[in-house]
Structure formats: structure tokens, C-alpha cells
Amino acid sequence: MSQDKNSPRANLSARVWRDPVLWLAFGFGTGLAPKAPGTFGTLPGIALLALIGALAESHSARWVAGLVVVLGLAGIWLCGAASRRLGVHDHGGIVWDEIVGVLIPFVWLPITPVNLLLGFVCFRLFDVLKPWPIRWVDQRVQGGLGIMLDDILAGLFALGLMALLLRFIPH
């Protein structure tokens, strides 16, 4: 079944691929996934972590910490700009915040295949369920900061759960 080139979805896709701000905010296009864009949008972060783990080995925490700061600060502007261009606060396709959020546990935990899988699952769990105060921030903090902050909190919650699980799971 072909998609009508004039459909809202096709128009959004065309805008994302033409506009560098939207392309980045949509996680290099992963946020255009028709189902679970946040889950697909987390994958570039996991790929980035795997690359850092392979290249940086013992210094990976410094690289990840630097990336969280740089990409997080850039994300405040980027997500805010994308939101304004789309006329929608925190459009589901904006996934730069997921890319940054999934990096957070790896500032403190080693990058291993098991940890990458666990980090992905734990981060998505908190990003989807949004326990307090994540939901409160998501509903009340506006603009690029609000878009980024709930995923930063989800990353910190994921770190806590991962640290707890890794204490009791043999690895």
C-alpha cells in the first residue's frame, strides 16, 4: 500500500528530511517511525554508546559525560526550535531527548553488551511510565528545557534501577 504524497505523514517526513533542525531533533529520521518513535529514537544513543565503548574503553565515562553535557545543552535549543517549527510542544517524533537520556547511566556504569540492553530497557521503562517527578516535569516545564528534562530524569532513574539490578545479577 503506497502512502499518499500529500498526506500529513508524508508532508512531515519530507519536512524532516529537508530541515536540518528537524532531522537532528527527529534522531536522524528515527523519530519518523510509525509506531514507537521514542523506542526507535533511542537506538542512535545505544549505537553511539556501543561505538564509544569500542573505541574509548577505559575512558568511556569521560566521553559519555562530555556528550551528555554537550548534546543536552544543544538539545534544549534543538528540541525547542523543532517544537516551534512544528507548532506542537514535544511532538512524539522529537527524539533527541531520548538519545541524550539513554546516555546518562553510562556516565557511571561500564559500557558492556549486557549493560547496553539493560540500559535501553530501563530507560524506555521510565520514559514510558513517567513516575513522579518525571510526569510532573513533562506536564509543567515548557520549551526545549521541558522536552529534555523529563528524559534526563528518566536516564537518572534508569541508572538507579540498573545499579540495583547489577548488584544482584551475576555478570
C-alpha positions in Angstrom: 0.0 0.0 0.0 1.6 3.3 -1.1 1.4 6.4 1.1 -0.3 9.4 -0.5 2.4 12.0 -1.1 0.0 14.7 0.2 -0.8 13.0 3.5 0.2 14.8 6.7 2.6 12.0 7.5 4.3 12.2 4.1 4.5 16.0 4.4 6.1 15.7 7.9 8.6 13.2 6.5 9.5 15.5 3.7 9.9 18.4 6.1 12.2 16.3 8.4 14.4 15.2 5.6 14.8 18.8 4.2 15.2 20.7 7.5 18.5 20.0 9.4 16.9 21.1 12.7 14.0 18.7 12.4 16.3 16.0 11.0 18.5 16.2 14.1 15.6 16.6 16.5 13.9 13.5 14.9 17.1 11.5 15.7 18.4 11.4 12.1 14.9 10.3 10.9 14.3 7.6 13.6 11.5 9.7 15.1 9.5 9.2 11.9 8.9 5.5 12.8 5.1 5.0 12.5 5.0 3.0 15.8 7.0 3.6 19.0 9.1 6.6 17.7 10.6 7.0 21.1 11.9 3.5 21.2 13.3 3.8 17.7 14.7 7.2 18.6 16.6 5.7 21.5 18.6 3.4 19.1 21.0 6.1 17.9 22.0 6.7 21.5 22.7 3.0 22.0 24.7 2.9 18.8 26.7 5.9 20.0 27.4 4.2 23.3 28.5 1.0 21.6 30.9 3.0 19.4 32.3 4.8 22.5 32.6 1.5 24.3 34.6 0.0 21.4 36.8 3.0 20.9 37.3 4.6 24.3 37.3 1.5 26.6 38.6 2.7 30.0 37.9 6.4 29.3 34.3 5.9 28.1 32.8 7.6 31.2 34.5 10.9 30.4 33.4 10.7 26.7 29.8 9.9 27.8 29.8 12.7 30.4 31.0 15.2 27.8 28.4 14.1 25.3 25.6 14.3 27.9 26.6 17.9 28.6 27.1 19.0 25.0 24.2 17.1 23.5 21.9 18.0 26.4 22.6 21.7 26.1 22.3 21.6 22.4 19.1 19.6 22.8 17.4 22.4 24.8 17.8 24.7 21.8 17.2 22.0 19.2 14.1 20.5 20.7 12.7 23.9 21.4 13.3 25.0 17.8 11.8 21.8 16.4 8.8 22.2 18.6 8.2 25.8 17.4 8.7 24.8 13.8 6.1 22.0 14.1 3.7 24.1 16.3 3.5 21.2 18.8 5.1 21.0 22.2 7.1 17.8 22.5 5.9 16.2 19.2 6.3 12.4 19.5 8.8 12.4 16.7 11.2 14.6 18.5 13.6 12.0 20.0 16.9 14.0 20.6 15.9 13.9 24.2 15.8 10.1 24.2 19.2 9.9 22.6 20.6 12.0 25.4 18.6 10.3 28.2 19.8 6.8 27.4 23.4 8.0 27.6 23.1 9.1 31.3 23.5 5.7 33.1 26.8 5.2 31.2 28.4 8.2 32.8 28.7 5.9 35.8 28.3 2.3 34.5 30.6 0.5 32.1 29.5 0.1 28.5 29.1 -3.7 28.0 26.6 -5.6 25.8 24.5 -6.6 28.8 24.5 -3.1 30.2 23.5 -1.6 26.8 20.5 -3.9 26.7 19.6 -3.3 30.3 20.1 0.5 29.9 17.8 0.5 26.8 15.1 -1.4 28.7 15.4 0.6 31.9 15.4 3.9 30.2 12.4 3.1 28.0 10.5 1.8 31.1 10.9 5.1 32.9 10.4 7.2 29.8 7.1 5.5 29.0 5.7 5.1 32.6 6.9 8.5 33.7 6.7 8.0 37.5 6.7 11.1 39.7 8.6 13.6 39.3 9.1 12.7 35.6 5.4 13.1 34.7 5.2 16.4 36.7 8.2 17.8 34.8 6.8 16.5 31.5 3.4 18.3 32.1 4.7 21.5 33.6 8.0 22.5 32.2 7.7 24.0 28.7 10.0 24.6 25.8 13.2 22.8 24.9 14.2 22.5 28.6 10.9 20.7 29.4 11.4 18.3 26.4 14.9 17.5 27.6 14.4 17.4 31.3 11.9 14.6 31.6 14.3 12.3 29.6 17.2 13.4 31.7 15.3 12.3 34.8 14.3 9.0 33.1 18.0 8.5 32.5 18.8 9.1 36.1 16.0 6.7 37.2 17.3 4.1 34.8 20.8 4.5 36.3 19.4 3.8 39.8 17.5 0.7 38.6 20.4 -0.6 36.7 22.8 -0.1 39.6 20.4 -2.0 41.8 19.8 -4.8 39.3 23.6 -5.2 38.5 24.3 -5.6 42.2 22.1 -8.7 42.2 22.5 -10.1 38.7 25.7 -12.0 38.1 27.6 -10.6 35.1 
